[in-house]
């Protein structure tokens, strides 16, 4: 894991740079825009968990990934699909895997990534690899022993993530919601 630390560090640095660059605004901090968008994605029960000032600077990778890619309300809706609690009108104990997947596909997943980044960075692999990155980062930061195979997997996924961030940063895209006074 000591050999992987430089990759994790480079990835996190570039991820923060990517987010700040995409949300560039002369007059407002990026967090102001993120907090406003985040209010759309969270349930009322989480309203007291709004990001604090300098959230992107002070948060670890897990919090940033949760912030970008998770939506508790979406997960609650997925759990309700085949649940008979409260006479759920969607309940059908005989749903096939295909039917369940179709129902899940029809649910809207409001995440910060989907709301702000997806349209401009649709070719990014971050939404598909963030869970692996987070797992390996946890191993690295807590100095867990890992197998050689896991080392190779971790290195490959970090290299992919770093290359993806380099490419996304090379686009120099500033998200419309935040480009006030960019000129």
Secondary structure, DSSP 4 states (H G I P E B T S, - for coil): -HHHHHHHHHHHHHHHHHHHHHT--SSS-HHHHHHHHHHHHS-GGGGGGPPPTTHHHHS-HHHHHHHHH--HHHHHHHHHTT--GGG-TT--TT--HHHHHHHHHHS----HIIIIITTT-TT-SHHHHHHHHHHHHHHHHTT----HHHHHHHHHHHHHHHHHHHHHHHTT---GGG-TT--
